Amino acid sequence: MTGPVLRSAYDLTRQDLCELLAGEPPYRARQVWDGLHRRRRRPSEMTELPVGLRARLEAGLPPPLAEAARRTADGGRTVKWLWQLADGARVESVLMVYDRRATVCVSTQAGCAMGCAFCATGQSGFDRQLSSGEIVEQVVAAARAAGPRRISNVVFMGMGEPLANYDRTWAAVERIHSDLGISARRLTVSSVGLVPGIRRLAGERLPVNLAVSLHAANDALRDRLVPMNRRYPLGLLAEACARYVEATGRRLSIEWALIDGVNDRPSDMAELAAFARPLSAHVNLIPLNPTPGYAVRGSPPQRVAEAREELERRGVNATVRSTRGTEIDAACGQLAAPRVEVVGRPRVR
């Protein structure tokens, strides 16, 4: 089979798989596809296949994500993986297990080019886009680790800006929905506010959730915290969000990292309420998690509670996000896989 570089077995389309299995009975492609997606198995584990075919698939497909490190927190209910990809790039993903559900937070880029000062990923710089298969495979790996608990939610909130890798991210969304069987209503795409991407998202057939990382609701402060605001200021962002809400019928989420003395004052909450209320948006307040490159601390608990009360007094529904995995740098804004030199070329298929 010839064509673009395959970085993951999950980059294969059904047609690609049929070509790879040329000469085999047609039902073999269905078995392998089902094994990869519904049963989350590697070719060597597909015991319904002949031994020779299993070996052929192991040799012919890209290797699985290589686990470079794994750390756990919260009594084993939060797991963070460091994955090394075929070309040496590294990304992180996080599994969070709750009583009745499990959520996986996946990366869409190796690094990030958005440059948000308080985010560890933004401080690390940008390496490359992930393929759709590399994104999907993070969900599969988490599902394998979750054991009997089914992955109920996928959040595209790991390393990178999903809408800056739009085509591959959306291809992953469709694969996760159609082949892994996770409802679109349980898929959440996060963005710092790439207006063209939000407009495209509003026109897609699957009504996924959108979470906008806002962090400031006046342009002067947001220009400093979220540099992309200089290109797409708050007025344009509000218009794009309104289009998304109208087109999808989904409730918009606003993410707000509370930074002590920076964006947690009553005046900041008044500006946030003025932005969120016309959009009927829900606000997630997140006390800033520590990162080595940003010395400012998160808001203290009393100020967090006051911020929530101020928003609700102004007619905005708000919750304080429960922080998971802070001690293993797995919480919001803390993912920053160490950069390494490229160790080899991806195999061309």
N, C-alpha and C positions, 0 to 999 in steps of 0.2 A: 504494500500500500504506500502510495506517495501522497504528499500534501504538506500542510503546515506542521510545524514541530508539535508533537504531543508531549506535554509536560506532566500529564496524569492520565491514568486509564479512564478517568471520568471526562476527559476531553473527547473521547470517542462518541460519534453519533451511532445510531442503530445501523445506518448504511456502512459506516466505517467498520463496524464489528462484523457485518455480513461479508465485507471484502476480506477482512483479516481471516475469517473462517471459511474462505472459499474452498470448496471440496468437501466440506462437512455437511451433514443433513441440515436443512433449514432450521429445525427446532433447536439445534445447538446454540445458535445466536440468541434465541429467546431465553434459553437456560442461562447463558452467561450474563446477559443483560439483567435478568431477574436476580441472579446471584450477586452481581455487583451492587445493585440498587436496593431491592426489597430485602434481601437477606444480608447485605453488607459483608459479603465474603470476598476473600482474595481468591484468585484462580486456583492456587494450591489447596484451598479448602473446599472446593466444589467437587465433592466426592461422587456426585452423579455423573461427572465427566470421566472419560477414559484417562488413564494416567498419562499417556502420551500427549493428549490434548492439553491437559493441565500444564505439563512441562512446556509445551509450545506457547501457551498463553503467558506463562511466567517469563519466558524468554522474549516474547514479542511485544509485551506491553511495558510502559514505563514503570519503574518500581514505585511502591507506595511511598507516601510521605515518610521521611526518615525522622524518627523521634530523637532530637539532639538532647532534650532535657524535659523532665516532667516535675512539676512542683504541686503540692496539695496544701489546702488550707481548710478552715471551717470544719474540722473533723473529717476531712476527706470529701466533703460535699462541693468543694471548688477545686477544679483541676486546671492547671495552665500547662500547655504544651509549647515547647519551642521546636518548630519543624525546620529541618534543613531540606531545601528543595534541590532538584537535580543539578542546577547550575551553581549551587553554593549559597543562593539567597536564603534568608531566614525570615520566618514569620511566626507569630504566636496566635493561639486561639484558646478559648476558655470555656470549660463546661461548668455549669452551675446546676446542682441537683437540689430540688426542693421536695416537699413531702409528696406532692401529686404530679409533679412535672419536672422536666429538665430543659434547660435553655443552653444553647451553644452560641457563643459570640465568635464570629469568624472575621478574618482579615481579607481584604480585597486587593491590597497592594503590599509589596515589600517596602516598608517605610512609608513616608507621606510627604507631599510637597506643599501642604497647606500652611505650614509654618506657625501654627498656633503656639504661642510662647509657653503656655502652661501645660502642654501635652507632651509627654515623653516621646511619643511617636513622631510628632512634629519636629522635635528637637533633633531627631536622629537622621533626618534627610530622607531622600527618596532613592530607591534602587530600581524597581521595575513594577509593571503591572502583573498581577496574577492572572493565570488563565481561568476560564470558567471551571474547568475540571479541578484545579487546585483549590478553588473556593468550595466546590461541592465535596471534595474529599475530606476537608476539615469537618464537615457535618457527619460524614460517614465514620470517620475515626472517633468522633465524640459519641456517636450512637453505639459503636462497638464497646466503648469504655463504660457507657451508662448501664450496660447489662440489661436487666429486665425493664428498667424505666425507659419509656419511649421518649425520644426527643420531641417535645411539644412546640418549642419556639426556637426560631433562628433569628438572631439579631446581627445585622451587618454593621457592627460597631467596633470591630477590632482595628488592626493597623490599616491606615489608608483612608482615602475618601472614596466611598463606593461610586458616587456619580462622576468622578474623574476617570473611572474605569467602567463606564456605563455599559457598553455592549457585553463585556464579559460578565459583569455583575448581573445584568438582566438574564443572560443565558443561564447563569447559575440559579437564579430565582426560579426560572421555568423548570429546570431539571429537578430542583429540590421539591417543587410543587407537584410536578407530574410523575416523577419517577421515585422520589423518596416518600411521597404521599403526605407532605406537610401542608396544611391549609394556607392559602395566601394571607388569610387574616391573622396568621401566627408568624408571619415574616415581616420584619421591620428593617427598613433601610434608613440609615442615618446619613446626614449631610451637614456640612458647615454652611451650606447655603449656595450651592451651585445652581443658579437660577435656570439655565438651559436644561440641566438634568431634571430638576423638579418639574419643569413644563413637560418634558418627555414622559416622566413617570405618571403624570396626570392622564396621559393618553394611552397607557398600557391596558391590556385586557385583564390583568390580575390586579385586584385592589389591595396591594400590599400596604402596610403601615409606613408612614414617614415620620421620622424624628429629626427635628432641626436643632443642631447645636448652636444656640443663640448667644448666651453668655453676656450679652449687653444689648440694650434696646435704644441706644442713641449712637449715631454713626461715629462720633468722635472716639468714644470708648471702644466701640466694636472694631474700628479700624486698627486699634492697638492690639486687642486681644485676638481677633480673627482677621488676619490680613486680607482674606478673600472678600471682606466687606468693601474694600476699596474698589473692587470691580463690580460687585453686585450689592449696592447699599440696601438698607432696610426697606425702603419704599418698593424696590423691585422684588425683594424677597417676599414681602407681604403679598404682593400681587400674585406671584407664582404659587405661594401657599394657598391663597384663596382659590385659585384655579384647581389645584390638586384636591382640596376639600370638596369643591362643587362637583368635580368629575367623578370622584371615587366614593363619596359618601363616608369616607373614613375620618375619624377624629385625628387631628394633627397633634403630635407631641412636641413639646419644646423642652430641650435639655439646657439646664442652667447650672454651671459649676460655680458654687458660691465661694468667692475669694474675699478673705477678710479685708474690709476697708476699701475694696475696689468696686464690687458690684452687688453688695449685700445691704446697702443702705435703703431707708424708706423711699428715697427718690428713685433708686434703681427699680424697686418693686412697682412703683407707680408707672414707670416707663414700660416695664415688662407687662403689666396688666393692660396698658393701653395697646400694646402690640397683640397680646394673646386674646383678649376678649372679643374683638370683631371676628376672629377666626374660630371661636369656640374651642380653643386649644387647651389641652391639658399640659400642665407644667410639672416636669420632674426636677426637683431641686436636689443637687448633688454636692455635698461639701467637697471642696477641692481635695483631691488625693495628692499626696506629696510626690514630687518628681525632682531628681537631682538638679536639673537645670533651671528650676524656677523657685526662687527663695520665698515667695509670698505664701503664707499658710492659708488653709481653708478656714471658713467661718466657724466660730465656736458654736457648740450645740444650742445655746440660748438664742444666738442671732439667727441660726437656721430656723428654729421654731418661730421666731418673730417674723421672718421673711414669709414663711408659709401662712401665718395668720394675716399678714398684711395683704397678701394676694387674695386670700379667701374673702377678706373684708371688701376687696374691690371686685368681687364677683368672678374670680378665676379659680377653677379647680386645680389644686396643687397637692403633690405628695412629695415626701422626702425619700429618695431612693435608698434602700438598704444597701450598704457597702459590703461587697463580698471580695475576699482575696487580697486585701490591702497589703498584708504581710508578705505576700509572694509577688507583689507588683502586678496583680491581675485585675485591679479595679479600673474604673473608667479613667482614661488618660494615661495609664501607666504602662501600656504595652510598648515595648521598645526592644525588639530582638537585636542582639549584638550583630554588628555588621562584620562580615568575613570576606576574604578574597574568594573569587570564583575558583571552585576546585575542579571544574570540568564542564564540558559542553553538554547540553541536553541532546539526547539521541534524536536524530532526524528520521522520521518515518514517512 
